[in-house]
Amino acid sequence: MSDTPEILTAEDAAAILRCDYETVLRLLRAGELPGVKVGRQWRISRANLIRYVETGEGLPGAPAKGE
C-alpha cells in the first residue's frame, strides 16, 4: 500500500477494503470510518483507513467496543 495516495476517495477505500462502495459510504455517514466531505464527495486519509482495518472497529463480525 506504499504507492497508495495519502488521501483516498470512497471508491479507492472500497477497492482497498474489497467491499462495495455503498458500504464505505454507510461507514462514513455513520462516523465509523473517519472522513471529510469535499463538496459532494468523501475523502479518507490513508492513515485513518489503515487504523480502521487494524482495529477492526465497525467491520462486520468485529466485536463492539469494550467487548
TIMI-2910 file (N, C-alpha, C, CB; in pm, 1 decimal, decimal comma, always signed):
<rs>
+----------+----------+----------+----------+----------+----------+----------+----------+----------+----------+----------+----------+------+
!      n_x !      n_y !      n_z !     ca_x !     ca_y !     ca_z !      c_x !      c_y !      c_z !     cb_x !     cb_y !     cb_z ! resn !
+----------+----------+----------+----------+----------+----------+----------+----------+----------+----------+----------+----------+------+
!    +82,0 !   -118,6 !     +0,0 !     +0,0 !     +0,0 !     +0,0 !    +86,5 !   +125,2 !     +0,0 !    -93,3 !     -0,3 !   +119,6 !  Met !
!   +216,8 !   +111,3 !    -15,5 !   +306,6 !   +225,5 !    -10,0 !   +286,6 !   +321,1 !   -127,2 !   +449,5 !   +178,0 !     -6,8 !  Ser !
!   +236,0 !   +271,0 !   -240,8 !   +213,7 !   +359,3 !   -354,6 !    +70,7 !   +413,7 !   -356,6 !   +243,3 !   +285,5 !   -484,5 !  Asp !
!     -4,3 !   +389,9 !   -249,7 !   -139,4 !   +443,1 !   -236,1 !   -129,6 !   +589,8 !   -194,9 !   -222,5 !   +360,9 !   -132,1 !  Thr !
!   -211,9 !   +676,9 !   -255,0 !   -207,9 !   +818,6 !   -216,8 !   -245,5 !   +839,1 !    -70,4 !   -301,7 !   +899,8 !   -305,8 !  Pro !
!   -203,0 !   +949,8 !    -13,8 !   -233,2 !   +981,5 !   +125,8 !   -381,2 !  +1010,5 !   +146,9 !   -150,7 !  +1100,6 !   +171,4 !  Glu !
!   -445,7 !  +1067,7 !    +47,2 !   -587,7 !  +1099,8 !    +54,4 !   -660,7 !  +1013,4 !    -47,4 !   -613,5 !  +1252,1 !    +28,2 !  Ile !
!   -762,5 !   +941,1 !     -0,4 !   -834,2 !   +846,4 !    -83,9 !   -978,4 !   +890,9 !   -106,6 !   -831,1 !   +707,8 !    -20,7 !  Leu !
!  -1034,8 !   +849,3 !   -217,0 !  -1177,1 !   +866,6 !   -240,5 !  -1250,0 !   +747,7 !   -178,8 !  -1208,5 !   +879,6 !   -393,3 !  Thr !
!  -1381,2 !   +756,3 !   -171,4 !  -1459,7 !   +643,5 !   -122,1 !  -1441,8 !   +522,7 !   -214,3 !  -1609,3 !   +681,7 !   -111,4 !  Ala !
!  -1427,4 !   +549,2 !   -343,5 !  -1404,8 !   +440,6 !   -438,9 !  -1271,0 !   +371,9 !   -412,6 !  -1409,3 !   +494,0 !   -583,0 !  Glu !
!  -1166,8 !   +452,5 !   -385,2 !  -1035,2 !   +396,2 !   -352,9 !  -1043,6 !   +308,7 !   -228,0 !   -931,5 !   +508,9 !   -332,1 !  Asp !
!  -1111,2 !   +361,1 !   -125,2 !  -1122,8 !   +288,2 !     +1,0 !  -1198,2 !   +156,3 !    -19,9 !  -1194,6 !   +374,9 !   +107,2 !  Ala !
!  -1303,6 !   +158,7 !   -100,8 !  -1379,0 !    +36,9 !   -128,6 !  -1291,2 !    -66,1 !   -198,1 !  -1501,9 !    +68,2 !   -214,5 !  Ala !
!  -1209,1 !    -21,4 !   -291,1 !  -1119,5 !   -113,9 !   -361,9 !  -1017,5 !   -174,2 !   -265,5 !  -1046,9 !    -41,5 !   -477,6 !  Ala !
!   -962,8 !    -92,4 !   -177,2 !   -863,5 !   -141,3 !    -81,1 !   -927,3 !   -239,0 !    +17,0 !   -799,2 !    -23,7 !     -4,9 !  Ile !
!  -1047,3 !   -205,7 !    +64,8 !  -1117,4 !   -291,9 !   +160,2 !  -1183,2 !   -412,3 !    +93,6 !  -1222,0 !   -212,0 !   +234,2 !  Leu !
!  -1189,5 !   -408,7 !    -40,1 !  -1256,3 !   -512,9 !   -118,1 !  -1400,9 !   -529,7 !    -73,6 !  -1181,5 !   -646,1 !   -105,2 !  Arg !
!  -1468,2 !   -415,4 !    -67,4 !  -1609,2 !   -414,4 !    -32,7 !  -1681,7 !   -321,3 !   -128,7 !  -1630,6 !   -370,6 !   +114,8 !  Cys !
!  -1810,9 !   -316,2 !   -116,0 !  -1892,4 !   -233,0 !   -202,1 !  -1874,9 !    -85,0 !   -165,9 !  -2039,8 !   -274,2 !   -191,9 !  Asp !
!  -1880,8 !     -0,5 !   -267,4 !  -1873,1 !   +144,4 !   -249,8 !  -1979,3 !   +193,2 !   -151,7 !  -1889,2 !   +215,6 !   -384,8 !  Tyr !
!  -2100,6 !   +138,1 !   -160,6 !  -2210,0 !   +178,5 !    -71,7 !  -2178,5 !   +144,7 !    +74,0 !  -2340,9 !   +110,4 !   -114,0 !  Glu !
!  -2104,9 !    +37,4 !    +96,9 !  -2063,9 !     +1,7 !   +233,2 !  -1973,0 !   +109,4 !   +290,5 !  -1992,3 !   -135,3 !   +235,1 !  Thr !
!  -1879,6 !   +156,4 !   +210,8 !  -1789,2 !   +263,2 !   +254,9 !  -1869,6 !   +389,7 !   +285,1 !  -1680,7 !   +292,1 !   +147,0 !  Val !
!  -1963,9 !   +424,4 !   +198,3 !  -2046,6 !   +542,6 !   +223,2 !  -2125,5 !   +529,2 !   +352,8 !  -2142,1 !   +566,0 !   +106,5 !  Leu !
!  -2178,9 !   +411,3 !   +378,5 !  -2254,4 !   +388,6 !   +502,4 !  -2164,7 !   +406,6 !   +624,1 !  -2316,5 !   +247,7 !   +502,9 !  Arg !
!  -2042,8 !   +353,5 !   +618,0 !  -1947,9 !   +367,3 !   +728,8 !  -1910,1 !   +512,9 !   +750,6 !  -1822,1 !   +284,1 !   +702,4 !  Leu !
!  -1890,1 !   +586,1 !   +642,3 !  -1856,2 !   +728,1 !   +652,2 !  -1971,2 !   +807,7 !   +713,4 !  -1820,9 !   +784,4 !   +513,9 !  Leu !
!  -2091,3 !   +785,0 !   +664,1 !  -2209,0 !   +858,3 !   +714,8 !  -2235,2 !   +829,2 !   +861,4 !  -2333,0 !   +822,9 !   +633,0 !  Arg !
!  -2208,1 !   +705,3 !   +902,8 !  -2229,5 !   +665,5 !  +1042,5 !  -2116,9 !   +712,7 !  +1134,4 !  -2242,9 !   +514,2 !  +1051,9 !  Ala !
!  -2009,2 !   +763,3 !  +1076,7 !  -1895,6 !   +807,7 !  +1157,4 !  -1805,4 !   +694,7 !  +1202,2 !  -1944,7 !   +881,2 !  +1277,3 !  Gly !
!  -1828,5 !   +573,9 !  +1151,0 !  -1744,8 !   +459,7 !  +1188,6 !  -1609,7 !   +464,3 !  +1119,2 !  -1815,5 !   +328,9 !  +1155,4 !  Glu !
!  -1607,0 !   +519,1 !   +999,1 !  -1483,5 !   +539,1 !   +924,0 !  -1463,5 !   +689,6 !   +912,7 !  -1488,7 !   +469,7 !   +781,5 !  Leu !
!  -1354,9 !   +742,5 !   +970,3 !  -1334,2 !   +886,6 !   +965,3 !  -1309,0 !   +935,9 !   +823,4 !  -1218,3 !   +925,4 !  +1054,6 !  Pro !
!  -1375,8 !  +1043,2 !   +786,7 !  -1357,4 !  +1103,6 !   +656,1 !  -1417,4 !  +1243,1 !   +655,1 !  -1420,4 !  +1016,7 !   +546,5 !  Gly !
!  -1391,4 !  +1316,2 !   +549,6 !  -1447,3 !  +1450,5 !   +535,1 !  -1512,2 !  +1462,1 !   +398,0 !  -1337,7 !  +1559,7 !   +554,1 !  Val !
!  -1614,7 !  +1544,0 !   +392,7 !  -1679,1 !  +1570,3 !   +265,1 !  -1613,3 !  +1693,2 !   +202,4 !  -1832,9 !  +1591,2 !   +282,7 !  Lys !
!  -1578,3 !  +1679,8 !    +76,4 !  -1526,3 !  +1791,2 !     -3,0 !  -1627,5 !  +1808,9 !   -114,6 !  -1377,8 !  +1764,4 !    -58,9 !  Val !
!  -1709,0 !  +1911,0 !   -101,6 !  -1820,1 !  +1924,8 !   -194,2 !  -1917,6 !  +1811,3 !   -170,5 !  -1771,0 !  +1926,0 !   -340,9 !  Gly !
!  -1941,6 !  +1732,2 !   -274,4 !  -2034,0 !  +1618,8 !   -262,8 !  -1961,4 !  +1485,5 !   -249,5 !  -2126,0 !  +1614,5 !   -383,1 !  Arg !
!  -1828,8 !  +1488,8 !   -243,1 !  -1751,4 !  +1365,5 !   -239,0 !  -1679,0 !  +1350,0 !   -105,7 !  -1651,2 !  +1362,2 !   -353,9 !  Gln !
!  -1659,4 !  +1224,7 !    -66,0 !  -1588,7 !  +1192,6 !    +57,5 !  -1440,2 !  +1175,1 !    +30,5 !  -1646,4 !  +1065,9 !   +121,7 !  Trp !
!  -1359,1 !  +1211,5 !   +128,9 !  -1215,3 !  +1187,3 !   +126,8 !  -1176,4 !  +1121,3 !   +258,6 !  -1135,2 !  +1320,2 !   +104,4 !  Arg !
!  -1088,7 !  +1022,6 !   +248,8 !  -1044,2 !   +945,0 !   +364,8 !   -892,3 !   +945,0 !   +363,9 !  -1101,4 !   +798,1 !   +362,4 !  Ile !
!   -831,5 !   +971,2 !   +479,9 !   -685,7 !   +964,6 !   +484,7 !   -643,8 !   +817,4 !   +488,5 !   -629,4 !  +1042,4 !   +608,8 !  Ser !
!   -534,1 !   +788,5 !   +422,7 !   -481,8 !   +651,6 !   +419,8 !   -453,6 !   +603,3 !   +562,0 !   -353,0 !   +643,8 !   +333,5 !  Arg !
!   -399,2 !   +691,2 !   +646,5 !   -367,9 !   +654,1 !   +784,7 !   -495,1 !   +613,9 !   +860,0 !   -297,4 !   +770,9 !   +857,4 !  Ala !
!   -606,1 !   +686,7 !   +839,5 !   -731,9 !   +651,4 !   +906,4 !   -786,6 !   +519,3 !   +855,2 !   -835,7 !   +761,5 !   +886,4 !  Asn !
!   -771,7 !   +493,7 !   +726,1 !   -818,9 !   +367,3 !   +670,3 !   -738,8 !   +249,6 !   +728,0 !   -808,3 !   +369,2 !   +516,1 !  Leu !
!   -608,0 !   +266,3 !   +736,8 !   -522,5 !   +161,7 !   +794,5 !   -560,1 !   +138,6 !   +940,5 !   -372,4 !   +200,2 !   +782,7 !  Ile !
!   -578,8 !   +246,2 !  +1015,6 !   -616,1 !   +234,8 !  +1156,9 !   -750,9 !   +163,1 !  +1170,5 !   -622,5 !   +375,3 !  +1223,2 !  Arg !
!   -844,1 !   +195,2 !  +1082,9 !   -975,3 !   +130,4 !  +1083,2 !   -961,8 !    -20,4 !  +1062,0 !  -1065,6 !   +191,5 !   +974,5 !  Tyr !
!   -880,6 !    -59,0 !   +967,4 !   -861,5 !   -201,5 !   +938,0 !   -788,9 !   -270,7 !  +1053,5 !   -782,3 !   -219,9 !   +806,3 !  Val !
!   -688,3 !   -206,9 !  +1108,5 !   -610,3 !   -268,1 !  +1216,5 !   -692,8 !   -288,0 !  +1343,5 !   -488,6 !   -182,6 !  +1247,6 !  Glu !
!   -780,2 !   -193,3 !  +1375,4 !   -858,7 !   -204,6 !  +1498,2 !   -982,2 !   -289,8 !  +1477,6 !   -898,9 !    -67,2 !  +1548,1 !  Thr !
!  -1028,8 !   -299,3 !  +1352,6 !  -1147,8 !   -378,0 !  +1323,6 !  -1276,5 !   -311,6 !  +1365,6 !  -1137,8 !   -509,3 !  +1389,6 !  Gly !
!  -1270,5 !   -190,8 !  +1416,0 !  -1391,3 !   -121,9 !  +1461,1 !  -1484,1 !    -97,8 !  +1343,5 !  -1356,2 !    +11,4 !  +1530,0 !  Glu !
!  -1607,9 !   -138,2 !  +1361,1 !  -1707,8 !   -116,5 !  +1258,4 !  -1711,4 !   -223,0 !  +1150,9 !  -1685,4 !    +13,8 !  +1195,8 !  Gly !
!  -1615,5 !   -314,6 !  +1148,8 !  -1616,8 !   -419,0 !  +1047,5 !  -1721,8 !   -523,2 !  +1081,2 !  -1478,7 !   -484,2 !  +1034,9 !  Leu !
!  -1790,7 !   -575,5 !   +981,7 !  -1889,3 !   -679,3 !  +1008,5 !  -1827,2 !   -796,0 !  +1082,6 !  -1952,3 !   -727,5 !   +879,1 !  Pro !
!  -1891,1 !   -839,7 !  +1189,2 !  -1842,3 !   -952,9 !  +1265,8 !  -1739,2 !   -916,6 !  +1371,2 !  -1784,7 !  -1052,9 !  +1174,1 !  Gly !
!  -1696,3 !   -791,8 !  +1374,0 !  -1598,3 !   -749,6 !  +1474,3 !  -1670,4 !   -723,4 !  +1606,4 !  -1520,6 !   -622,2 !  +1427,2 !  Ala !
!  -1604,4 !   -751,4 !  +1717,7 !  -1668,9 !   -723,6 !  +1845,5 !  -1690,4 !   -573,6 !  +1863,1 !  -1585,0 !   -779,3 !  +1961,4 !  Pro !
!  -1797,7 !   -538,6 !  +1931,1 !  -1825,7 !   -397,8 !  +1958,7 !  -1722,1 !   -343,6 !  +2055,5 !  -1968,2 !   -379,7 !  +2016,0 !  Ala !
!  -1707,2 !   -211,9 !  +2059,6 !  -1612,1 !   -150,7 !  +2150,6 !  -1641,6 !   -196,4 !  +2294,1 !  -1617,5 !     +4,0 !  +2139,6 !  Lys !
!  -1536,4 !   -225,0 !  +2366,9 !  -1549,9 !   -264,5 !  +2505,6 !  -1572,9 !   -412,3 !  +2529,0 !  -1659,3 !   -190,2 !  +2565,5 !  Gly !
!  -1585,8 !   -489,1 !  +2420,9 !  -1607,3 !   -634,5 !  +2437,7 !  -1475,3 !   -707,1 !  +2438,2 !  -1697,6 !   -690,7 !  +2326,1 !  Glu !
+----------+----------+----------+----------+----------+----------+----------+----------+----------+----------+----------+----------+------+
</rs>
